[in-house]
Amino acid sequence: MISNSDQTTSIDQYILELHKDKKRLKVALRANDSGHAQAQATDIARALNAESYNLGYGACKITALSELFENLATNNYTHAICAPWSAQFTNGVPCSYALGSRHYIRNLILKYLDIPKDGQIAKPSCNCKSCINPYHFAYAKEKREKISGGDLKLLLAYRRQGVEVTQIAKALNVHRSTIYRKLSNESISDGSASNCNRAGR
C-alpha cells in the first residue's frame, strides 16, 4: 500500500483495490505520481462507497469504469463533444455494477467530483441520451419513490415470511412490477447477483 508520504519515483500504472462488505474490485489507474494516484484513489473510493482500499504499482484489465475515472482525473471532456457511455444501461440510463451495488454513471461522476446535488438527478442537456459528459449535465428533481424506506422494510419482512408478490403489491398499493424491481435491487445490494462485483459489465 502506498502512503501519502511516499516519495518514490514516478510511475504511471497503478492497481487500486477497493473493499466493501468482503467484496473486492480492482481498478486500473494511471497517474503522474503517487500523490496524484492517492487523490484519484480517494475520489474513486468515495464515488463507489468503498469502505477501504489498497493502492499499488502494476497493471490490470482496463474496464469502462477505469476509463471513466481516468477521463475524469485528466479532465478529458470538452463542452463541444458528447461522451456516450458504451457499457451497461438500466432502463435506458448509463450504469455499472461494482462492489455489490448498481451505480448510475452520471450520479457516480457527481460523487467522484464531490458535487452534492441532494434531491436532484443529472440528465444530459444535449440530444445524446447516453452522454455522460459532465459539461452537458442538467439537473432535475428526483421522482418520489413509490415505496418509502419504511415500506421497503415491510416488503422485505413480508417476503421473508413467504408472502406472494401480488399480495404484497396489493398491501402497499403499488404494481407488482414495482415489488419485483425493489426485490431485484435488494438482491444486488446484498451481493447475491452473479455479476454484481464486476465493473462495467
BALOBA-1460 file (C-alpha; in Angstrom, 3 decimals):
// residues 201
<rec num="1" residu="m" x="0.000" y="0.000" z="0.000"/>
<rec num="2" residu="i" x="1.281" y="3.482" z="-0.868"/>
<rec num="3" residu="s" x="1.132" y="6.056" z="1.898"/>
<rec num="4" residu="n" x="0.643" y="9.784" z="1.405"/>
<rec num="5" residu="s" x="4.256" y="10.320" z="2.438"/>
<rec num="6" residu="d" x="5.671" y="8.091" z="-0.309"/>
<rec num="7" residu="q" x="8.317" y="9.862" z="-2.345"/>
<rec num="8" residu="t" x="9.002" y="7.039" z="-4.797"/>
<rec num="9" residu="t" x="9.959" y="7.515" z="-8.420"/>
<rec num="10" residu="s" x="7.059" y="8.465" z="-10.705"/>
<rec num="11" residu="i" x="5.281" y="5.594" z="-12.379"/>
<rec num="12" residu="d" x="2.085" y="5.825" z="-14.409"/>
<rec num="13" residu="q" x="0.339" y="2.474" z="-13.854"/>
<rec num="14" residu="y" x="-1.336" y="1.529" z="-10.594"/>
<rec num="15" residu="i" x="-3.823" y="-1.036" z="-9.314"/>
<rec num="16" residu="l" x="-6.493" y="0.283" z="-6.976"/>
<rec num="17" residu="e" x="-8.196" y="-2.474" z="-4.977"/>
<rec num="18" residu="l" x="-11.437" y="-1.364" z="-3.336"/>
<rec num="19" residu="h" x="-13.149" y="-3.214" z="-0.472"/>
<rec num="20" residu="k" x="-16.734" y="-3.272" z="0.753"/>
<rec num="21" residu="d" x="-18.598" y="-5.973" z="2.702"/>
<rec num="22" residu="k" x="-15.984" y="-8.631" z="1.847"/>
<rec num="23" residu="k" x="-16.238" y="-7.710" z="-1.843"/>
<rec num="24" residu="r" x="-13.205" y="-6.674" z="-3.874"/>
<rec num="25" residu="l" x="-12.865" y="-4.643" z="-7.048"/>
<rec num="26" residu="k" x="-9.654" y="-3.886" z="-8.935"/>
<rec num="27" residu="v" x="-9.478" y="-0.692" z="-10.967"/>
<rec num="28" residu="a" x="-6.671" y="0.194" z="-13.369"/>
<rec num="29" residu="l" x="-5.382" y="3.650" z="-12.582"/>
<rec num="30" residu="r" x="-2.880" y="5.928" z="-14.327"/>
<rec num="31" residu="a" x="-1.279" y="8.878" z="-12.581"/>
<rec num="32" residu="n" x="1.617" y="11.314" z="-12.860"/>
<rec num="33" residu="d" x="2.962" y="10.436" z="-9.406"/>
<rec num="34" residu="s" x="1.967" y="8.769" z="-6.141"/>
<rec num="35" residu="g" x="0.255" y="11.922" z="-4.854"/>
<rec num="36" residu="h" x="-1.897" y="12.105" z="-7.976"/>
<rec num="37" residu="a" x="-2.678" y="8.384" z="-7.621"/>
<rec num="38" residu="q" x="-3.697" y="8.838" z="-3.973"/>
<rec num="39" residu="a" x="-6.005" y="11.720" z="-4.868"/>
<rec num="40" residu="q" x="-7.678" y="9.610" z="-7.557"/>
<rec num="41" residu="a" x="-7.981" y="6.630" z="-5.198"/>
<rec num="42" residu="t" x="-9.740" y="8.780" z="-2.591"/>
<rec num="43" residu="d" x="-12.180" y="10.163" z="-5.184"/>
<rec num="44" residu="i" x="-12.924" y="6.711" z="-6.650"/>
<rec num="45" residu="a" x="-13.448" y="5.156" z="-3.209"/>
<rec num="46" residu="r" x="-15.895" y="7.936" z="-2.315"/>
<rec num="47" residu="a" x="-17.766" y="7.565" z="-5.611"/>
<rec num="48" residu="l" x="-18.181" y="3.787" z="-5.211"/>
<rec num="49" residu="n" x="-18.911" y="3.910" z="-1.454"/>
<rec num="50" residu="a" x="-15.899" y="1.718" z="-0.710"/>
<rec num="51" residu="e" x="-15.029" y="1.086" z="2.930"/>
<rec num="52" residu="s" x="-11.268" y="0.887" z="2.319"/>
<rec num="53" residu="y" x="-8.721" y="0.466" z="-0.446"/>
<rec num="54" residu="n" x="-5.167" y="-0.574" z="-1.278"/>
<rec num="55" residu="l" x="-3.134" y="1.207" z="-3.920"/>
<rec num="56" residu="g" x="-0.086" y="-0.364" z="-5.510"/>
<rec num="57" residu="y" x="2.032" y="-0.327" z="-8.637"/>
<rec num="58" residu="g" x="1.094" y="-2.581" z="-11.515"/>
<rec num="59" residu="a" x="-1.387" y="-3.048" z="-14.331"/>
<rec num="60" residu="c" x="-4.747" y="-4.776" z="-14.598"/>
<rec num="61" residu="k" x="-7.598" y="-5.036" z="-17.068"/>
<rec num="62" residu="i" x="-8.957" y="-1.735" z="-18.402"/>
<rec num="63" residu="t" x="-12.720" y="-1.522" z="-17.867"/>
<rec num="64" residu="a" x="-15.363" y="1.045" z="-18.726"/>
<rec num="65" residu="l" x="-15.202" y="2.277" z="-15.125"/>
<rec num="66" residu="s" x="-11.422" y="2.670" z="-15.105"/>
<rec num="67" residu="e" x="-11.617" y="4.594" z="-18.403"/>
<rec num="68" residu="l" x="-14.320" y="6.812" z="-16.912"/>
<rec num="69" residu="f" x="-12.221" y="7.619" z="-13.852"/>
<rec num="70" residu="e" x="-9.150" y="8.299" z="-15.980"/>
<rec num="71" residu="n" x="-11.118" y="10.721" z="-18.157"/>
<rec num="72" residu="l" x="-12.375" y="12.497" z="-15.051"/>
<rec num="73" residu="a" x="-8.909" y="12.656" z="-13.486"/>
<rec num="74" residu="t" x="-7.415" y="14.174" z="-16.627"/>
<rec num="75" residu="n" x="-10.453" y="16.363" z="-17.426"/>
<rec num="76" residu="n" x="-10.678" y="14.679" z="-20.799"/>
<rec num="77" residu="y" x="-14.061" y="16.253" z="-21.655"/>
<rec num="78" residu="t" x="-14.985" y="19.386" z="-23.598"/>
<rec num="79" residu="h" x="-18.200" y="21.376" z="-23.980"/>
<rec num="80" residu="a" x="-18.243" y="20.718" z="-27.722"/>
<rec num="81" residu="i" x="-18.306" y="16.902" z="-27.846"/>
<rec num="82" residu="c" x="-20.668" y="14.329" z="-26.325"/>
<rec num="83" residu="a" x="-19.220" y="11.360" z="-24.466"/>
<rec num="84" residu="p" x="-21.562" y="8.378" z="-24.997"/>
<rec num="85" residu="w" x="-21.450" y="5.583" z="-22.410"/>
<rec num="86" residu="s" x="-20.766" y="2.309" z="-24.207"/>
<rec num="87" residu="a" x="-21.175" y="-0.187" z="-21.361"/>
<rec num="88" residu="q" x="-24.259" y="-1.222" z="-19.384"/>
<rec num="89" residu="f" x="-27.638" y="0.520" z="-19.200"/>
<rec num="90" residu="t" x="-30.642" y="0.123" z="-16.912"/>
<rec num="91" residu="n" x="-33.963" y="1.497" z="-18.187"/>
<rec num="92" residu="g" x="-32.002" y="3.437" z="-20.795"/>
<rec num="93" residu="v" x="-29.763" y="5.077" z="-18.178"/>
<rec num="94" residu="p" x="-25.952" y="4.507" z="-18.182"/>
<rec num="95" residu="c" x="-24.947" y="2.383" z="-15.217"/>
<rec num="96" residu="s" x="-22.376" y="-0.052" z="-13.899"/>
<rec num="97" residu="y" x="-22.252" y="-2.707" z="-11.189"/>
<rec num="98" residu="a" x="-19.455" y="-2.547" z="-8.644"/>
<rec num="99" residu="l" x="-18.940" y="-3.748" z="-5.058"/>
<rec num="100" residu="g" x="-22.402" y="-5.290" z="-4.922"/>
<rec num="101" residu="s" x="-24.303" y="-2.180" z="-5.993"/>
<rec num="102" residu="r" x="-25.700" y="-0.597" z="-9.129"/>
<rec num="103" residu="h" x="-24.248" y="2.834" z="-9.852"/>
<rec num="104" residu="y" x="-25.836" y="5.284" z="-12.261"/>
<rec num="105" residu="i" x="-22.908" y="6.816" z="-14.117"/>
<rec num="106" residu="r" x="-23.942" y="10.479" z="-14.036"/>
<rec num="107" residu="n" x="-24.566" y="10.376" z="-10.287"/>
<rec num="108" residu="l" x="-21.312" y="8.441" z="-9.891"/>
<rec num="109" residu="i" x="-19.500" y="11.298" z="-11.655"/>
<rec num="110" residu="l" x="-21.036" y="13.841" z="-9.275"/>
<rec num="111" residu="k" x="-19.860" y="11.790" z="-6.294"/>
<rec num="112" residu="y" x="-16.374" y="11.445" z="-7.800"/>
<rec num="113" residu="l" x="-16.216" y="15.211" z="-8.292"/>
<rec num="114" residu="d" x="-17.673" y="15.699" z="-4.783"/>
<rec num="115" residu="i" x="-20.544" y="17.809" z="-6.115"/>
<rec num="116" residu="p" x="-23.588" y="17.488" z="-3.828"/>
<rec num="117" residu="k" x="-26.917" y="17.531" z="-5.664"/>
<rec num="118" residu="d" x="-29.334" y="16.434" z="-2.936"/>
<rec num="119" residu="g" x="-32.770" y="15.621" z="-4.276"/>
<rec num="120" residu="q" x="-31.662" y="16.081" z="-7.873"/>
<rec num="121" residu="i" x="-30.522" y="13.807" z="-10.676"/>
<rec num="122" residu="a" x="-28.200" y="14.628" z="-13.566"/>
<rec num="123" residu="k" x="-29.545" y="14.325" z="-17.106"/>
<rec num="124" residu="p" x="-27.877" y="15.152" z="-20.435"/>
<rec num="125" residu="s" x="-28.759" y="18.586" z="-21.767"/>
<rec num="126" residu="c" x="-27.653" y="17.513" z="-25.264"/>
<rec num="127" residu="n" x="-29.595" y="15.268" z="-27.654"/>
<rec num="128" residu="c" x="-27.481" y="12.206" z="-26.759"/>
<rec num="129" residu="k" x="-29.318" y="10.110" z="-24.160"/>
<rec num="130" residu="s" x="-26.198" y="8.052" z="-23.437"/>
<rec num="131" residu="c" x="-23.951" y="11.106" z="-22.922"/>
<rec num="132" residu="i" x="-22.009" y="11.197" z="-19.651"/>
<rec num="133" residu="n" x="-20.013" y="14.358" z="-20.360"/>
<rec num="134" residu="p" x="-20.259" y="16.350" z="-17.089"/>
<rec num="135" residu="y" x="-20.229" y="19.606" z="-19.084"/>
<rec num="136" residu="h" x="-23.549" y="18.502" z="-20.603"/>
<rec num="137" residu="f" x="-25.296" y="17.802" z="-17.297"/>
<rec num="138" residu="a" x="-28.617" y="19.409" z="-16.454"/>
<rec num="139" residu="y" x="-30.358" y="18.773" z="-13.158"/>
<rec num="140" residu="a" x="-33.895" y="17.710" z="-12.371"/>
<rec num="141" residu="k" x="-35.708" y="16.763" z="-9.191"/>
<rec num="142" residu="e" x="-35.727" y="13.063" z="-8.384"/>
<rec num="143" residu="k" x="-39.034" y="11.281" z="-8.766"/>
<rec num="144" residu="r" x="-40.694" y="10.382" z="-5.495"/>
<rec num="145" residu="e" x="-40.168" y="6.771" z="-4.623"/>
<rec num="146" residu="k" x="-43.313" y="4.698" z="-4.859"/>
<rec num="147" residu="i" x="-42.111" y="2.726" z="-1.849"/>
<rec num="148" residu="s" x="-40.754" y="4.558" z="1.201"/>
<rec num="149" residu="g" x="-37.929" y="3.291" z="3.379"/>
<rec num="150" residu="g" x="-40.410" y="2.020" z="5.955"/>
<rec num="151" residu="d" x="-42.487" y="0.260" z="3.300"/>
<rec num="152" residu="l" x="-39.328" y="-1.328" z="1.896"/>
<rec num="153" residu="k" x="-38.575" y="-2.874" z="5.287"/>
<rec num="154" residu="l" x="-42.154" y="-4.112" z="5.435"/>
<rec num="155" residu="l" x="-41.860" y="-5.509" z="1.889"/>
<rec num="156" residu="l" x="-38.722" y="-7.470" z="2.800"/>
<rec num="157" residu="a" x="-40.301" y="-8.720" z="6.014"/>
<rec num="158" residu="y" x="-43.364" y="-9.927" z="4.084"/>
<rec num="159" residu="r" x="-41.164" y="-11.646" z="1.521"/>
<rec num="160" residu="r" x="-39.085" y="-13.402" z="4.179"/>
<rec num="161" residu="q" x="-42.355" y="-14.775" z="5.539"/>
<rec num="162" residu="g" x="-43.134" y="-16.202" z="2.094"/>
<rec num="163" residu="v" x="-45.947" y="-13.786" z="1.194"/>
<rec num="164" residu="e" x="-46.659" y="-13.714" z="-2.560"/>
<rec num="165" residu="v" x="-45.540" y="-10.675" z="-4.573"/>
<rec num="166" residu="t" x="-49.107" y="-9.973" z="-5.772"/>
<rec num="167" residu="q" x="-50.354" y="-9.873" z="-2.186"/>
<rec num="168" residu="i" x="-47.506" y="-7.555" z="-1.094"/>
<rec num="169" residu="a" x="-48.214" y="-5.228" z="-4.036"/>
<rec num="170" residu="k" x="-51.889" y="-5.050" z="-3.042"/>
<rec num="171" residu="a" x="-50.990" y="-4.319" z="0.599"/>
<rec num="172" residu="l" x="-48.618" y="-1.498" z="-0.409"/>
<rec num="173" residu="n" x="-50.920" y="-0.224" z="-3.177"/>
<rec num="174" residu="v" x="-48.317" y="-0.497" z="-5.959"/>
<rec num="175" residu="h" x="-47.943" y="-2.571" z="-9.121"/>
<rec num="176" residu="r" x="-46.281" y="-5.954" z="-8.698"/>
<rec num="177" residu="s" x="-43.524" y="-4.852" z="-11.121"/>
<rec num="178" residu="t" x="-42.505" y="-2.248" z="-8.522"/>
<rec num="179" residu="i" x="-42.154" y="-5.022" z="-5.945"/>
<rec num="180" residu="y" x="-40.079" y="-7.171" z="-8.318"/>
<rec num="181" residu="r" x="-37.808" y="-4.195" z="-9.083"/>
<rec num="182" residu="k" x="-37.258" y="-3.461" z="-5.388"/>
<rec num="183" residu="l" x="-36.518" y="-7.115" z="-4.671"/>
<rec num="184" residu="s" x="-34.049" y="-7.154" z="-7.573"/>
<rec num="185" residu="n" x="-32.280" y="-4.061" z="-6.207"/>
<rec num="186" residu="e" x="-32.046" y="-5.628" z="-2.766"/>
<rec num="187" residu="s" x="-30.666" y="-8.818" z="-4.329"/>
<rec num="188" residu="i" x="-27.923" y="-6.739" z="-5.952"/>
<rec num="189" residu="s" x="-27.142" y="-4.814" z="-2.772"/>
<rec num="190" residu="d" x="-26.689" y="-7.953" z="-0.684"/>
<rec num="191" residu="g" x="-24.308" y="-9.407" z="-3.286"/>
<rec num="192" residu="s" x="-26.492" y="-12.276" z="-4.456"/>
<rec num="193" residu="a" x="-26.409" y="-11.199" z="-8.113"/>
<rec num="194" residu="s" x="-23.776" y="-13.143" z="-10.015"/>
<rec num="195" residu="n" x="-22.314" y="-10.139" z="-11.808"/>
<rec num="196" residu="c" x="-22.590" y="-7.543" z="-9.064"/>
<rec num="197" residu="n" x="-18.869" y="-7.226" z="-8.382"/>
<rec num="198" residu="r" x="-17.795" y="-6.726" z="-11.983"/>
<rec num="199" residu="a" x="-17.142" y="-3.200" z="-13.088"/>
<rec num="200" residu="g" x="-18.567" y="-2.101" z="-16.408"/>
<rec num="201" residu="r" x="-20.484" y="-5.326" z="-17.026"/>
